[in-house]
Amino acid sequence: MKVLFIAPFDLTVRGGTSIRISNLAKAAARICERVFLASHTSNEELESINNLLHIRVRYIRSCFRTITTLVNDVNYQLALKLIAKLLKSELSKIKSVVDEVDVIHVHQHLFGFCLAKILQRSMDARRAPMVVDLHGLLRLQGLMGTSLKEVLVNVAWLLHEFMVFRDRSVAAFTMPSKSLGEFLKSAYGVDPDKVFEVPDAVDQEVVATAKRCEEVEKEVERLLRGSELRNAVAYVGNLSRYHGFFDLVKAIKIVKRSLREIKLLLVVPSLKQLQRFRYLLPEGTIALENVPRRLLPCILRRAALCVVPHRAGTQFDYVPSNKVYDYVLSGRPIVAYRTPAVVEVLSKYPMRVLVKPNDPQSLAEGIVKALELWEDSEPAPRFDCMPTLDDVGRSLRTLYHIISKAEVRSVNDHANKAMRSA
């Protein structure tokens, strides 16, 4: 089995997207003869895999990705010309391997899907089945803007999303939770046979490091640069409204009225995200960027507690952040909004406080309660209640086997129909 992953992202930035893609590629490399990865960059984890070949896809500005993707919905030939111009020689590098792959697995359904569909159409002998991995839905992110231009672009994206789910060239959809699959079937009428759960997971290397944090103490100190985390409330992830960043900032300011020594620890994919919001940050905020995931639980272990402020009424009703697993591996208390997906992930974790969603006051009260209960407790990591790459590999093996058999049946049916017509 040979698989081509298409993920035109910067995988050196340790956000939720890069974690998802890296885990899928690493798990696939365990069960497949060869894995090809078309992405903007690679990372150390992926570069160490012997049977993985990285094909660089140059960075393309957001406006050009948007235009090309939406054009592809109405005119394939024009979209092909745009992609050929944007990617130049890189498109030919991807095309040079596409005819030998058995599956095309594309992350998300935007520009990557557009590129995957064009590649699928270009295949000479046959078309490899396409799988689309969903780490969330545009419909669940509250994309409506304030200006007419933003509203029109968002409406176009939502129409594109609808068309992808009705596209017959897609053999299957993968997603990290059963509940997102149920939403897909009910909201878009997707065939249940096309929906597969492939969980988010933790690499065994991360688990191994979390078990022996003392062995990486020097690396942790270098990343912290002397910052003291004893009274820190930690948050890992992106800074946006639906991620709950603004709720968290308000909650910390409420807590600091009575517990002035409390400070906020932000571990973000890039410190550039903080530029727009630096005036909002509470005094004493500590910010770290691009922390290797294997070290993250060891850093979080030094904090007072961790917070999951992801808002209800968004995709986090259906998909928990994959970084919640790092919280569990840290063994620190966890305060979270009571969304269905987070409740499910934390159901077996004893040091949890779940509060009323979308309410900074409740979040602040939850932080105070967690500090009262467990502030001086020793870290108690849980290594037994999270999916691993082996679980992801088993899910992918089942999926690839099913869609490959379906593709063979489809080719045979087409050939038999042609013979009967002749």
C-alpha positions as CSV (number, residue, x, y, z in Angstrom):
1,M,0.0,0.0,0.0
2,K,1.3,3.5,-1.0
3,V,-0.4,6.6,0.3
4,L,-0.1,10.2,-0.7
5,F,-1.0,12.8,2.0
6,I,-1.8,16.3,0.8
7,A,-1.5,18.9,3.5
8,P,-0.3,22.3,2.2
9,F,0.6,23.6,5.6
10,D,3.7,24.6,7.7
11,L,4.2,21.5,9.8
12,T,7.0,23.1,11.8
13,V,4.4,25.1,13.7
14,R,3.0,22.9,16.4
15,G,-0.6,23.7,16.1
16,G,-3.6,21.3,16.2
17,T,-3.5,20.9,12.4
18,S,0.2,20.0,12.3
19,I,-0.2,17.5,15.2
20,R,-3.1,15.8,13.4
21,I,-1.2,15.6,10.1
22,S,2.0,14.4,11.7
23,N,0.2,11.7,13.6
24,L,-1.7,10.4,10.5
25,A,1.5,10.3,8.5
26,K,3.5,8.5,11.2
27,A,0.7,6.0,11.8
28,A,0.3,5.4,8.0
29,A,4.1,4.8,7.7
30,R,3.8,1.9,10.2
31,I,1.3,0.1,8.1
32,C,2.2,1.1,4.5
33,E,5.0,0.3,2.1
34,R,5.5,4.0,1.3
35,V,4.1,7.3,2.3
36,F,4.4,10.5,0.3
37,L,3.7,13.9,2.0
38,A,3.0,17.0,-0.1
39,S,3.2,19.9,2.3
40,H,4.8,23.4,2.7
41,T,7.3,22.1,5.2
42,S,8.2,18.9,7.1
43,N,9.4,18.5,10.7
44,E,11.9,16.5,12.7
45,E,9.4,13.8,13.6
46,L,8.5,13.1,9.9
47,E,12.0,13.5,8.6
48,S,13.1,10.5,10.7
49,I,10.7,8.2,9.0
50,N,12.6,6.0,6.5
51,N,9.6,5.2,4.2
52,L,8.2,8.7,4.0
53,L,9.1,11.1,1.2
54,H,8.4,14.8,1.6
55,I,7.4,16.8,-1.5
56,R,7.6,20.5,-0.9
57,V,4.6,22.6,-1.7
58,R,5.5,26.3,-1.8
59,Y,3.6,28.8,0.4
60,I,0.7,30.3,-1.4
61,R,-1.0,33.5,-0.1
62,S,-4.4,33.0,1.3
63,C,-6.2,35.0,-1.3
64,F,-4.8,32.8,-4.1
65,R,-5.7,29.6,-2.3
66,T,-9.2,30.9,-1.9
67,I,-9.6,32.0,-5.5
68,T,-8.2,28.7,-6.8
69,T,-10.3,26.5,-4.6
70,L,-13.6,28.3,-5.4
71,V,-12.8,28.4,-9.1
72,N,-12.3,24.6,-9.0
73,D,-15.9,24.2,-7.9
74,V,-17.1,25.6,-11.3
75,N,-14.2,25.2,-13.8
76,Y,-11.6,22.4,-13.4
77,Q,-9.5,23.5,-16.4
78,L,-9.1,27.0,-15.1
79,A,-8.2,25.8,-11.6
80,L,-5.6,23.5,-13.1
81,K,-4.0,26.4,-14.9
82,L,-4.0,28.5,-11.7
83,I,-2.4,25.6,-9.7
84,A,0.2,25.0,-12.4
85,K,1.1,28.6,-12.3
86,L,1.2,28.8,-8.5
87,L,3.1,25.6,-7.9
88,K,5.2,25.5,-11.1
89,S,7.7,22.6,-11.0
90,E,6.3,21.3,-7.6
91,L,3.1,20.2,-9.3
92,S,5.1,18.0,-11.7
93,K,7.0,16.4,-8.7
94,I,3.7,15.4,-7.1
95,K,2.3,14.2,-10.4
96,S,5.5,12.0,-10.8
97,V,4.4,9.9,-7.8
98,V,0.6,10.1,-8.0
99,D,0.2,7.2,-10.5
100,E,1.8,4.7,-8.2
101,V,-0.2,5.6,-5.0
102,D,-3.1,3.5,-3.9
103,V,-4.8,6.2,-1.8
104,I,-4.8,10.0,-1.8
105,H,-5.5,11.2,1.8
106,V,-6.0,15.0,1.9
107,H,-6.2,17.0,5.2
108,Q,-9.2,19.4,5.2
109,H,-11.4,20.3,2.3
110,L,-10.1,23.6,1.1
111,F,-7.0,24.2,-1.1
112,G,-5.7,20.7,-0.4
113,F,-8.9,19.2,-1.6
114,C,-8.7,21.3,-4.8
115,L,-5.1,20.0,-5.4
116,A,-6.1,16.4,-4.6
117,K,-9.0,16.4,-7.0
118,I,-6.9,17.8,-9.9
119,L,-4.2,15.2,-9.2
120,Q,-6.8,12.4,-9.1
121,R,-8.2,13.5,-12.5
122,S,-4.6,13.5,-13.9
123,M,-3.9,9.9,-13.1
124,D,-3.2,7.8,-16.2
125,A,-4.2,4.2,-15.5
126,R,-6.8,4.6,-12.8
127,R,-8.0,7.0,-10.1
128,A,-6.8,6.2,-6.6
129,P,-9.6,6.7,-4.1
130,M,-9.6,10.0,-2.3
131,V,-10.0,10.3,1.5
132,V,-10.7,13.7,3.1
133,D,-9.7,14.2,6.7
134,L,-11.8,16.7,8.7
135,H,-10.4,18.3,11.8
136,G,-13.4,20.5,12.1
137,L,-16.0,22.2,9.9
138,L,-16.3,25.7,8.6
139,R,-20.0,25.6,9.5
140,L,-19.1,25.1,13.2
141,Q,-16.6,27.9,13.4
142,G,-18.8,30.9,13.2
143,L,-17.1,32.4,10.2
144,M,-19.5,35.2,9.4
145,G,-17.6,38.5,9.1
146,T,-18.5,42.1,9.7
147,S,-17.9,43.5,6.2
148,L,-19.8,42.7,3.0
149,K,-16.6,41.2,1.5
150,E,-16.0,38.9,4.5
151,V,-19.7,37.8,4.5
152,L,-19.6,36.9,0.8
153,V,-16.3,35.0,1.1
154,N,-17.6,33.0,4.1
155,V,-20.9,32.2,2.2
156,A,-18.7,31.0,-0.7
157,W,-16.7,28.8,1.6
158,L,-19.8,27.3,3.2
159,L,-21.2,26.5,-0.3
160,H,-17.8,24.9,-1.2
161,E,-18.0,22.8,2.0
162,F,-21.5,21.6,1.0
163,M,-20.3,20.7,-2.5
164,V,-17.3,18.7,-1.1
165,F,-19.7,16.5,1.0
166,R,-21.8,15.8,-2.1
167,D,-18.7,15.2,-4.3
168,R,-18.7,11.6,-5.7
169,S,-14.9,11.6,-6.2
170,V,-14.5,11.3,-2.4
171,A,-14.4,7.7,-1.2
172,A,-14.4,8.4,2.5
173,F,-14.2,11.0,5.2
174,T,-12.0,10.6,8.3
175,M,-12.5,12.6,11.5
176,P,-11.3,12.4,15.1
177,S,-14.7,11.7,16.8
178,K,-17.8,9.7,16.3
179,S,-20.0,12.7,17.1
180,L,-18.6,14.8,14.2
181,G,-19.4,11.9,11.9
182,E,-23.0,11.9,13.2
183,F,-23.2,15.6,12.5
184,L,-21.9,15.1,9.0
185,K,-24.5,12.5,8.3
186,S,-27.4,14.5,9.7
187,A,-26.5,17.9,8.5
188,Y,-25.2,17.1,5.0
189,G,-26.7,13.7,4.3
190,V,-23.3,12.0,3.9
191,D,-23.5,8.3,3.2
192,P,-22.8,6.5,6.6
193,D,-20.5,4.0,4.8
194,K,-18.2,7.0,3.9
195,V,-17.7,8.1,7.5
196,F,-14.7,6.7,9.5
197,E,-13.5,7.7,12.9
198,V,-9.7,8.0,13.1
199,P,-8.9,9.3,16.6
200,D,-6.5,12.0,17.5
201,A,-3.6,10.4,19.4
202,V,-0.4,10.8,21.3
203,D,2.9,9.5,20.0
204,Q,4.5,6.9,22.2
205,E,7.6,9.1,22.3
206,V,5.5,11.8,24.0
207,V,4.2,9.3,26.5
208,A,7.8,8.0,27.2
209,T,9.1,11.6,27.7
210,A,6.2,12.5,30.0
211,K,7.0,9.4,32.2
212,R,10.6,10.6,32.6
213,C,10.5,14.4,32.7
214,E,13.7,14.6,34.8
215,E,15.6,13.4,31.8
216,V,14.7,16.4,29.7
217,E,15.0,19.0,32.5
218,K,17.8,20.9,30.8
219,E,15.7,21.2,27.6
220,V,12.7,22.4,29.5
221,E,14.8,25.0,31.3
222,R,16.2,26.3,28.0
223,L,12.6,26.8,26.7
224,L,11.4,28.5,29.8
225,R,14.4,30.9,30.0
226,G,14.1,31.3,33.7
227,S,10.3,31.7,33.9
228,E,8.7,30.4,37.1
229,L,5.5,28.5,36.5
230,R,4.4,27.6,40.0
231,N,1.4,29.9,40.0
232,A,0.7,29.7,36.3
233,V,-2.6,28.8,34.7
234,A,-1.7,27.1,31.4
235,Y,-3.4,27.3,28.0
236,V,-2.1,25.6,24.9
237,G,-3.5,26.4,21.4
238,N,-4.6,29.1,19.1
239,L,-5.9,32.5,20.1
240,S,-9.4,33.0,18.7
241,R,-12.9,33.6,20.0
242,Y,-14.2,30.1,19.4
243,H,-11.1,28.6,21.0
244,G,-12.1,30.7,24.1
245,F,-9.0,32.8,24.3
246,F,-10.9,36.0,25.2
247,D,-13.0,34.2,27.8
248,L,-9.8,32.9,29.4
249,V,-8.2,36.4,29.5
250,K,-11.3,37.7,31.3
251,A,-11.4,34.8,33.7
252,I,-7.7,35.3,34.7
253,K,-8.3,39.0,35.3
254,I,-11.2,38.1,37.6
255,V,-9.1,35.5,39.5
256,K,-6.2,38.0,39.9
257,R,-8.5,40.3,41.9
258,S,-8.2,37.9,44.8
259,L,-5.2,35.8,43.9
260,R,-2.8,38.4,42.6
261,E,0.1,35.9,42.3
262,I,-1.7,34.0,39.6
263,K,-0.3,34.4,36.1
264,L,-1.2,33.1,32.6
265,L,1.0,30.7,30.6
266,L,0.3,30.7,26.9
267,V,1.9,28.0,24.7
268,V,1.0,29.1,21.1
269,P,2.0,27.9,17.6
270,S,3.7,31.3,16.9
271,L,4.2,34.4,19.0
272,K,3.1,36.5,16.0
273,Q,-0.4,35.6,17.1
274,L,0.1,37.6,20.2
275,Q,0.9,40.8,18.5
276,R,-2.7,41.8,17.9
277,F,-3.7,40.9,21.5
278,R,-0.8,42.0,23.6
279,Y,-2.7,44.9,25.1
280,L,-5.3,42.4,26.5
281,L,-2.8,40.2,28.3
282,P,-2.8,40.2,32.1
283,E,0.3,41.4,33.9
284,G,2.9,38.7,34.3
285,T,1.8,36.6,31.3
286,I,4.4,34.1,30.1
287,A,4.3,33.2,26.4
288,L,6.1,30.3,24.7
289,E,6.0,29.3,21.0
290,N,6.6,26.3,18.9
291,V,7.3,23.9,21.9
292,P,8.2,20.4,20.8
293,R,5.2,18.2,21.7
294,R,7.2,15.6,23.5
295,L,8.3,18.3,26.0
296,L,4.9,19.9,26.4
297,P,3.6,17.6,29.3
298,C,6.9,18.2,31.2
299,I,6.4,22.0,30.9
300,L,2.8,21.9,31.9
301,R,3.6,19.7,34.9
302,R,5.2,22.8,36.4
303,A,2.1,24.9,36.1
304,A,-0.7,25.1,38.8
305,L,-3.4,23.9,36.4
306,C,-4.4,23.8,32.7
307,V,-7.5,25.3,31.1
308,V,-9.7,24.2,28.2
309,P,-11.8,27.3,27.4
310,H,-13.1,26.1,24.0
311,R,-16.6,27.5,23.5
312,A,-19.9,25.6,23.2
313,G,-21.8,26.1,20.0
314,T,-18.7,25.5,17.9
315,Q,-16.8,22.5,16.5
316,F,-15.6,21.8,20.0
317,D,-19.0,20.4,20.8
318,Y,-17.9,17.6,18.5
319,V,-14.1,17.6,18.5
320,P,-11.9,18.1,21.5
321,S,-8.6,19.8,21.0
322,N,-5.9,17.2,20.5
323,K,-3.7,19.2,22.9
324,V,-6.1,18.1,25.8
325,Y,-4.1,14.9,25.7
326,D,-1.0,16.8,26.7
327,Y,-2.9,18.2,29.7
328,V,-3.8,14.7,30.7
329,L,-0.2,13.6,30.3
330,S,1.0,16.5,32.5
331,G,-1.0,15.2,35.5
332,R,-2.2,18.7,36.5
333,P,-5.8,19.8,37.4
334,I,-7.9,20.7,34.3
335,V,-10.6,23.3,34.2
336,A,-12.8,23.2,31.1
337,Y,-16.1,24.4,29.7
338,R,-18.6,21.6,29.8
339,T,-18.8,20.7,26.1
340,P,-19.8,17.2,25.0
341,A,-16.5,16.4,23.4
342,V,-14.4,17.6,26.3
343,V,-16.6,15.8,28.8
344,E,-16.0,12.5,26.9
345,V,-12.2,12.9,26.8
346,L,-12.0,13.9,30.5
347,S,-14.5,11.3,31.8
348,K,-11.8,9.2,33.4
349,Y,-9.6,12.0,34.6
350,P,-10.0,12.6,38.3
351,M,-8.6,16.2,38.7
352,R,-11.2,18.0,36.5
353,V,-13.6,20.9,37.1
354,L,-16.2,21.3,34.4
355,V,-18.1,24.7,34.3
356,K,-20.9,26.4,32.5
357,P,-19.8,27.1,28.8
358,N,-19.1,30.5,27.4
359,D,-19.1,32.2,30.8
360,P,-15.8,33.8,31.9
361,Q,-17.2,34.2,35.5
362,S,-17.8,30.5,35.8
363,L,-14.4,29.7,34.3
364,A,-12.8,32.0,36.9
365,E,-14.8,30.2,39.7
366,G,-13.6,26.8,38.3
367,I,-10.0,28.0,38.4
368,V,-10.3,29.0,42.0
369,K,-12.0,25.7,42.9
370,A,-9.3,23.7,41.2
371,L,-6.6,25.6,43.0
372,E,-8.3,25.0,46.4
373,L,-8.6,21.3,45.7
374,W,-5.3,20.4,44.1
375,E,-2.9,23.3,44.1
376,D,-0.3,21.4,46.2
377,S,-0.9,18.0,44.7
378,E,1.8,16.0,43.0
379,P,1.4,15.6,39.2
380,A,-0.7,12.5,38.5
381,P,-0.3,11.8,34.8
382,R,-2.7,9.3,33.1
383,F,-0.9,7.2,30.5
384,D,-3.7,4.7,29.9
385,C,-6.7,6.6,28.7
386,M,-5.5,8.1,25.4
387,P,-5.4,6.7,21.8
388,T,-1.9,6.0,20.5
389,L,-0.4,5.8,17.0
390,D,-1.1,2.1,17.0
391,D,-4.8,2.8,17.4
392,V,-4.6,5.3,14.5
393,G,-2.7,2.7,12.4
394,R,-5.4,0.1,13.0
395,S,-8.1,2.6,11.9
396,L,-6.2,3.5,8.8
397,R,-5.5,-0.1,7.8
398,T,-9.3,-0.9,8.0
399,L,-10.2,2.2,6.1
400,Y,-7.6,1.7,3.3
401,H,-8.6,-1.9,2.9
402,I,-12.3,-1.1,2.6
403,I,-12.0,1.7,0.1
404,S,-9.4,-0.2,-2.0
405,K,-11.8,-3.2,-2.3
406,A,-14.6,-0.8,-3.2
407,E,-12.4,0.8,-5.9
408,V,-11.6,-2.6,-7.4
409,R,-15.3,-3.4,-7.5
410,S,-16.1,-0.1,-9.2
411,V,-13.4,-0.7,-11.9
412,N,-14.7,-4.2,-12.5
413,D,-18.3,-3.0,-12.7
414,H,-17.3,-0.3,-15.2
415,A,-15.4,-2.8,-17.3
416,N,-18.3,-5.3,-17.3
417,K,-20.7,-2.5,-18.3
418,A,-18.4,-1.5,-21.2
419,M,-18.2,-5.1,-22.4
420,R,-21.9,-5.5,-22.3
421,S,-22.3,-2.3,-24.3
422,A,-19.8,-3.5,-26.9
